[in-house]
């Protein structure tokens, strides 16, 4: 079910958006039994974790991050079953962010810094959409496994998800219109892009942002990303690259000119990719004799070549494979703006991109249009 793939995508760590000297001061119910607070966030390519004792419901964190960064806070209690998963999120941004609650961390209000106050308001603005999607997920996972596998139930879930996504897009557009100078409008724009962002839809929305926000470090970084998406839009010549195959031989994308090529981004550790592989195998076997081939680029981790090779063998992926084993830093993936996998592009014999993100039966249908029904 193609929509469920998008719900379960393997997604790259979100890029943070100079230097932010942050302080968090929190106060939750003194009598709650809270004993310890933990914080975790990304700083560059590292995950930073820290903890501090809670005294009379109060705790503080401070530090420095390169850019505005989302952090996860968690509070532990002297009775573990007393408060389960008491968590909240906060942006690490210059200034003092205040977290206050007469109850638990999860019910706290966040103030003191504009980014976090905007984040609170954006969450309230999007609450109807988020509630609807949470209810849909709950409905899906509450269904028996055999029902979840049925095409009828899949179509039903897809239809409801499409409806929610339509409302979500409208809400995000309204938020951007009314808050074109807010950092959260950039976050809304990222959300509108989803796993498979479309330059033609996102660039006009970005242009609606204030000149100041577009010129900010976060804005410039996002424009750079949009420029990458523009270069890999349908109708463009696919940017060339070269990486080593499973035998260590360097393979260039341009060496496949003269054939239709599916450029496929995946990884052995990516569950949705492995679930999609049977569809790719089926399409390959149907059309491999008709001037069609596949070049798969793996985002496997450093030192994990064996896992990559084993997945190729186990999934019967009998075509061309390359990787630089750099995980999300894969050079080809960065060249193509890949932030979620699986993802693919279909190239014509001249190297022009003619379609993108063909999942489920869509790849075989598209190839059928090109080569004729089998």
N, C-alpha and C positions, 0 to 999 in steps of 0.2 A: 504494500500500500504506500504509494509515493508520498502522501502527506505525512504519514508516520515516520518516514525517513527524515523529513525535515524536523520533526519533533525530537528526534533522537540523534541528531547530527553530532559527529565529533567536531568540536569547535576550537579554533585557536585561542590561546589566552588573549583576552581583550586588551588592546593597546591602551595604555594610559596616556593622558594628554598633559622664571622658569622654575625653578626649584621651589618646593613648597615646605615651609616650616610649620608643622601642624601641632596643635595641642587639643586633646580631647579631655573634657571634664564631665564626668558622669555622676549622677546621683539617683539611685533607685531606692525603693523602700528599705529603710534601715532594719526593720524587723523581718525581712524576707529570708534571712539565713544565707544570703549570698556571701561566698568566701573568696572567689577568685574570678578575675576577668582575663580573657584571652583575646588577642587580636592577630589577624593574619591578612597579608596583602602582598601583591607583587611589586617588586622594585627592580626595574629592568627585566632581566631574565631569571631573577631569583624570587623565591617565595619567602617572605619574612614572617616569622612568628614570634610573639612576645606574650608575657603574662604579668599580672600584678595582683597583689592582695587587695581585697575589698574591705574597707573599714567603715563601719556604720553606713553601709550602702554606697559609699563613695569610692571612685577610682579615677585614675588619670593615666593617659598615655601621651607621649610627645615624641617628636622625631622629625626627620626630613626625608622627602621623596622627590624624585626628579620632576614629576608632573602630578597634576590632580589624579588621585588614585582611589579606587573603591576598596574599602577594607571591610572585613567581616569581624564582628564582635560576638563573643559568647561568654555567658556568665554561668559559673558553676555554683552549686548550693551545698550546704552541709548535709542535706538529705537529697541524694541524687534523684529520687523519684518525685521530689517536691516540685521542681520546675524542669520539664523536659524540653530540650532544644530551645533554651531561652537565648535567641540570637537577634541581631539587628545588623544593618549595614550602614556605613557612614563614608563620606568622601573625605580623604585626607587632603586638606587644603590649608593654605596659610591663614593663620588666625586661630582663635579659640572656638571650638565647636562644643556646644553645651548639650548634654543628654540628660533629660529629667523625666522621672516617672515615680508615681506614688505606688506603683506595683512592680512589674518586671521590666527587663530591658526591652523585650519585644513590644511592649506597649508604650515605650518612651516617645516623647516629642524631641525633635532635634532642631536646634537653633544656633544663632551666634555667627554663622558664616553663610553668605548668600547662596553658595553652591548647595549646601545642605538644606537650607530653607526652600530653595527652588525644587530640590529633589523631593522633599516632603509634599510640596504642592503638586508636583507632577504625578506622584504616586496616587494622590487623591483624585486627580483629574482622570487618570487611567483606571481607577478602581473598577468601574463596571465591566470594562474589557477584561481586566485581569481575573476578575471573579468568574466571568463567563468561561474563560479558557481553563481555569482551574477546575470548574465543574465538568467541562468536557473531558479533561484528562481523567478525572475521578470516574466518570461514566465509562470511559474506555477500559481502565484498569480494573474496574469492578466487574466487568463482563467476563464470563468463563473463557478460557483460552481458545476453545474451538469456535466460539462466537467471534472472538477478536480476529481469527484467521479467515473468517468468511468475507467474500467480496461485498456482500450486501451491507454488512456492518461497517466494513471499510469505507464504502461509498457514503454511507450515512454520516460517519465521523468526518470524512473529507468535506462534505457539504456544510456541516455545522462549523467546521474550522474555517472554511472559505468565508462564511458569513461573518464570523468573529474577526477575521483578518481584514475584511472590508471596513468594518466599523473601526478597528484599530488604526488603519491607515488614515481614515478621516479624522479620528481624534488626534493623532500625531500631527497631521497637517494643521488642524485648528490650534494646537498648542504652539507650533512654530510661528503661526501667524500672529498669535497674541503675545508671544514671548521671544521675539527674534533676537534679543540680546542676552538670552539665558544660556548658560552652559548646558542645561538640560535639553535645549533644542537640538544641540549636536548629538546628544545621547538618543533623543527621539529619532533623529535622522538615521543613526546607526540601526535603530530598531526597525525602521521602515525598510532598510536595505535587506534585513534578514540574512539568511545563510547564502542566498544567491542574489547579491545586489545588482541593480540595473542602473548603469551610468545615466542613461537617458531620463530616468525618473528621478534620480537623486540630485543631479547637478542643478536643475531648476529650483529644487527645494533649498539647496545650500545657498543659492544666490539670493534667496529671500531673507537670509540672516543679516544682521546688522554688519556694517563695514568693520566695526571694531571687533566683533566676534570672528568674522572671517579672517581678519588680520592677526588674531591671537595665535599663540603657539598651537593650541588645539585646532583652531580653524585651518591654519596653514597645513598641519599634518593631515587633516581630513581631505583638504583639496588635493594634496599629493596622492592620497589614496584614490580619489575620484579620477585623477589623471591616469593612474594605472588601469582602472576599470575602463576608461575610454579607449585605451590602447588594445584592450582585449574584447571589445564589443563585437557583436555580429556585424560582418562586413569588413572588418579589419584583417590585415595579414597577421597571422599569429607570430608573436615575437620568437625569434630563434633562441635556442639554448643547447647546451651539451652537457651530458652527465654520463657517468659510468654505468654499464649494464651489469648483469649478475656475474659476468666473467671479468669485469674490470676494464672492458673495452669502452672507449668514449663513443657515445652515440649522439648525433645531432638531430634535432627535430626536422630540420630542412632536408635531411637525407631521405625523407619519405615523400618528397615532392613527386607528383605524378600519381599519387594514390589518395583516396579518401582516408583520413586518419582520425580516430577517436583519441584525443589527448585526455587521459584519465588520471585524476589525482586521487590517491587512496593511501592506506597503510595497513599493515598486518594487525595492528592493535585496534583498528577502527571497526567496531561492531556493525554500524550501518553500512560501511563499505563491504564487509564480508557478506552481509545480507543481500547487497545489491549485485555481488559478483555473479551469481547464477544467471541473472538477466543479461549481463555483459557477455558471459560465455555463450549463451544461447544465440545472441545476435552475431557474435564472432563466427560461430560455427555455421550460421546460415549464410553469411556473406563474405567469408574469408577468400573465396574463390572469385570474387567479383571486384577486384581492385580496391579492396578495403582491408585495413589493418588497424591495430591498436598500439599506442605507446603509453604504457602506464608509468607514472611517476610516483614513487612511494615516499611518504613522509615518515619513514621509520626512524627510530632513534639511533644515535651513535652507538656503535658496538652491537647492534641488533640485526646484523646481516642475516644470521641464521634464521631468525624469526620471519624475516622478509622472504627468504627462499622457501621456507617451510609453507608459508601461506600461499605462495605462488603454486607450489606443488599440490597442496591439499585442495585448493579451489580450482585446479585445472585451468590455470591462466596461461594458455599456450600461445603467447605473443611476446612482443618486445617490452622489456622492463628496464628502468633506470632509477637511480637514486644516488644522492650524495650523503644519505644517512645523517641529515642534520635536523630531523624532526620538523618543527614549524619554521625553522630557519632555512629550509630547503630553498635553494636559489631560484629554481624554476617556479616554485609555489609563490615566492615573493614577487617574481616578475609578473605573475598572472593575478596577483591580489587575492590569493586563496586564503580564506580565513575559516573555512569549514570543508569537511570532506564527508562523503564522496562528492566530487565535482568533475565535470567533464566538458570538453569542447569538441565539436565535430568540424574538421577542416576539409576543404575541397582539394583537388589535386594541385591547385596553385598556392595552397597554404592559407587560403582565406577562411575565416571563421564563418560557418554557415548556420550553426545552431549551438546551443549551450544547455547543459544540465538535462540530459535526456535519460530519465530513469524509468524503471519498470518496463512496460511495453513500448515506451516512447522511442527508444533507440531503434528497435527493430522496425517500428512503423516508419520512422524517418528514412532508414536505409531502404525499406521497401518502396518508398516514394522515389528514391534516387535510382535504384537498380531494377525496379519492377517487382511485382509480387512473385514469390517463389512457388 
